[in-house]
Amino acid sequence: MKDLVFIINPAAGNGRGAGTWRKVKKILDRDGVQYRSFQTEYQGHAEILARQIASLGNHRLQSITGIGGDGTIHEIINGLSEYEHIHVGYIPAGSGNDIARGFKTSKKPAKALKNILKQHNKGKCRVFDGGRLSLDHFGNHRLFLNSAGIGLDAAVTAAASQLPFKNMLNKANLGYLSYAAALLHTLQSFQPCNMEAVIDGNSFQFEKVWLIAVANQPYYGGGMKIAPQAVPTDGLLHITVVKEIPKWKLLLLFVTVFTGKHTLLKEVEILTCKEIFLRSEVPLPVQADGEIAGETPVIVSVLASRMNLLT
Ligand SMILES: Nc1ncnc2c1ncn2[C@@H]1O[C@H](COP(=O)(O)OP(=O)(O)OP(=O)(O)O)[C@@H](O)[C@H]1O
C-alpha cells in the first residue's frame, strides 16, 4: 500500500479544520487505515511541510491530502510544484471553499475522504488544469487552482485580511461581511488605471481598469461566480476585465457576480487565453487563490492537464 499523508490546518474556517480532522481521523482509525498526519502552525507552513514530505518521501509517497481552506491547498500545490507526480487530495474545511465549488469536491468530510481513499487505493487521480502566475524575471511564481486576480479584488483581499473584526465575523459565518466592509473601505482609495495586455500574442489596451480576473474555474471570493463559463478541464483560462465603470455600478456588479449575471454589464469584457501578460500604469496588487502574491507586471498561463487531484 502506498503512503497516505494528511496536512491539516486546524485554524482554517476559524477552527473548522481541527473539527474536520477529528471526524476524518475517527473514520481512518475505525477502519484501520495507515496514514501519517501533520498539523500546520503558521501561515506558509503547509507549503514547507508539503515540500519537505515530498523531498524525503520515497517511491511509496503517492498522495498528500490537505484539510483546510483554499489557502491551505494553495500552499500544498505550491509546495509540490516540483513533485507533480504526487496526487493532491482535498477535504474542505475553510471559510470560502471555492476549490470545493469549482472542482465539485464533497463538502462532507466522510464523503470527501471516501472519494480520496477510493482513488488512492487504486493509484488513480483526476487530471485538471491549473494556472501559473509569473511575478518577475527571477523565476518567482505561484501556482493556482482557482484564479489570479489583479487590481481591486487583490486590494480587497489584502484589506480583508487586516480587518480587526474579521475572525469574529468568520466565527459567526458572516465572512462575506468582512469582504463587503473591505470592499467599501478599498473603494474610497482605489484608483482604476490603464493597462496593457498581450493575450496569446495579441496586444490589447484596457482603459480605467478596476480588476482583471484570470480564472481556471468559475468561483472566487467565497462563491462569487466571476467567470461563469470557466471549466478546469478546457485547457484555457477565462479572463474577466472590469473597466470604465462608475462606482455605484461596481457595487451592483458585486451583487450580480454571485449569479454570474455581471457578465451582462457593458463594462465587463470576457476573453479566454492560454497566456496573458499584464502591465499597468502603476503597480497593482495581485492575488492567487485569495492569497496576496505580488504586483504587476505579471504573466499568467494555463497549466493544461497538469494538476493531479483526488476529488
Ligand atoms: N496553526 C495555524 N494557526 C493560525 N493560522 C494558520 C495556522 N496554520 C495555517 N494558518 C493560516 O491560516 C490561514 C487560513 O487558512 P485557509 O485559507 O486554508 O482557510 P480559510 O481562509 O478559512 O478558508 P478559505 O481560504 O477557503 O476562505 C492561511 O493563511 C494559513 O496559512
The ligand as an ORCA input file, in Angstrom:
! r2SCAN-3c Opt
* xyz 0 1
  N      -1.934     26.798     13.090
  C      -2.297     27.919     12.443
  N      -2.746     28.988     13.137
  C      -3.144     30.111     12.506
  N      -3.140     30.272     11.154
  C      -2.704     29.241     10.415
  C      -2.276     28.015     11.013
  N      -1.911     27.173     10.030
  C      -2.097     27.843      8.856
  N      -2.570     29.081      9.075
  C      -3.014     30.072      8.075
  O      -4.415     30.109      8.136
  C      -4.906     30.853      7.037
  C      -6.266     30.401      6.612
  O      -6.224     29.156      6.001
  P      -7.169     28.768      4.795
  O      -7.083     29.767      3.693
  O      -6.901     27.368      4.457
  O      -8.610     28.844      5.450
  P      -9.735     29.906      5.285
  O      -9.177     31.266      4.996
  O     -10.617     29.766      6.472
  O     -10.533     29.335      4.026
  P     -10.701     29.894      2.528
  O      -9.321     30.229      2.006
  O     -11.317     28.742      1.795
  O     -11.582     31.090      2.636
  C      -3.853     30.727      5.970
  O      -3.265     31.988      5.730
  C      -2.850     29.740      6.613
  O      -1.552     29.936      6.169
*
